Every structure is written in C-alpha cells, then in structure tokens.
Amino acid sequence: MTDIHDEAFGRAMVARTEFTKEAVWLPMLSVYHLNAGQTVITGKTFTDCVIEGPAVMVALNDVALDGCNMGVTSNPMNLMFKPLGDMIIGAVGVANCRFIRCRFVQVGFTGPETFLNELAESMNASAGENGVGA
C-alpha cells in the first residue's frame, strides 16, 4: 500500500499526465501540486476516472469536460459557483486538462463566465435527455 503522504509518491503524481480508470482525490492532488511549487493542476488527461471532492474546481484555461457525469443534484445549477471578485481563493485550479467520461463526486465548478455558461448548457441538456447526473 502506498502512503499518500509519501513525498516520492506526491512527486510522481504531479509528474503524471495520464490518469485512467482510477479514483482521483482532487484536494490531495492539489496539495501535491502546491508542495511541488505549482499552484495549478495543469496538462493532464483523466479518462474514465472518479474525481472526488469535497472541492470546488476552477477551470482557468482550456479545460474540456467530455461526456462526464458532473454529479447528482435536483438542479444542475447547484453545482456551479459564480466568482464575485477578481480572484478565486480556496478552489482547486485546473488548466489545460481533459476530463473524458469521468464521474465527479462532491465537486462544484467555477471559472470564467464562458466556461460556466457552456457547463450550464451541457448539464441542462444532459438533464433533459436522461436525468441529472446520468
């Protein structure tokens, strides 16, 4: 069993660019990046993963969510948070990442207005087709 507090394990997680069919605890991945001097998770592809919170993920630049289950809620808008200031503090920053057929659990989303609008359209379309979170 790997100790999640092992420094070498943390460095290896930061160096990885591909995650496939595994559970990813977003807060810990963020801490590994911070310990490595990186304030943002960047340049990664997650395929068929479970992305676990609790967390708020901020999409900073070029983040794609393709065929993902965003979470369970009676209203998809409950998963999104609109920034009120010019900075977002306490959220997990993500840039240049792809999430393909991932399932998000206890994760909220924020970012630029264009990202939030696209996410809202996508989640509302999904909810209308086959239920929220389907």
N, C-alpha and C positions, 0 to 999 in steps of 0.2 A: 504494500500500500504506500502511495506517495503522500508525504506530509505536505499539505497545501501551503505551509509556512516555510517550506524549504526554499532557500534563496536560489539554488540552481534550477529548481522546478519553476519558480517565478520567472527567471530569465528565459527559460525555454518557452514558456507560454507567451511571453512578449515577442520572441523571435518567430513564432509560428505565424504563417499566413493563411493556412487552411485548417478549418475545423469541420469534420464531417461526422454525422450521426452520433453526437455526444451532447451531454448536458454542459452548458457553459454558465457559470455563476457570474453574471455581469459585474456585481460590485467587486468581487475578488479579482477579476480580470483587470478592472480599472485600477485597483490598488497595485497590482503587479506593474502596470504601466507607469503609475506615479513613482513607485520605488525605482524604476529604471530611468526616471527623469523625463518621462513622456506624459504630458497632460491629457492626451487624446489617444484613444484606440484607433489605429489607422492601418489601412492597407490589408484588410483581412476579408476572407470569404468564409461564410458559415453556411453549410448545406445540410439540410435535414437535422438541424440541431434544436434542442430545447434551450432557449435563452431565458435564464431565471433571474428574478429580482429578489427582494424588492429593489426597484431602481426606477429612475427617470432617465431615459436615453435622449440625448440631444443630438440631432443629425446636423453636423456642421457643414459638410461639403461632400457632395457626390455619394450619398447613401442610397442604396437600392434595396427595396423590400419586395421580393418577387415570390408570389404565391404563399405568403406567410399567414399563419393564424396569429392575429395580433393580441388575442386574449378574450376572456369571457366577460361580457357586460350586457346589460339590457339596452344600453345606448353607447355605440362606438365612440361618441364624442367624449365620454367619461375617461377614455384612455389618453386624451390629449390635453396638454397644458400650454397656454399661450404665454410667452415671456412678457413681462411687464416693464422690464428695464433694458438697458443696453448690454447686460451680461447675464449669464445663467450660472448661478453658483450652486454646487451640490449635486449637479446632474453628471451622468457619465457621458463624456464627449466621444463621438464616433465620427470618423471621416474616411472617405474613400473605402467604404466597406460594402459588401454584398451579403444580404441575408436571403437565402434561397430555400423555400419550403420549410422555414423554421417556425417553431411554435414559441410564442412569448408568454411567460407566466409572471404575473405581478410586475409588469413593466409598463410604465407610462411613457409618453412620447412628447417631445417638444423640438423646436427648431425654427428656422425661418418660416415666414407665413406661407411661402410657396410650398414648402415641404408639408406643413400642416394641412393646407388645402388639398394637396394631392392625396395625402393619407386619409383625410376625411372622405373624399370621393371614393377611394378604393374600399374603405371599410363600409361605407353606406351601400355600395354596390354589392359587396360580399354579403352583407346582412340581408339585403333584399333578395338575393339569389338563393341562399341556402342557410340562412341563420347567422347571427353574430358569432364570430369565432370559428366558423366552420371551415 
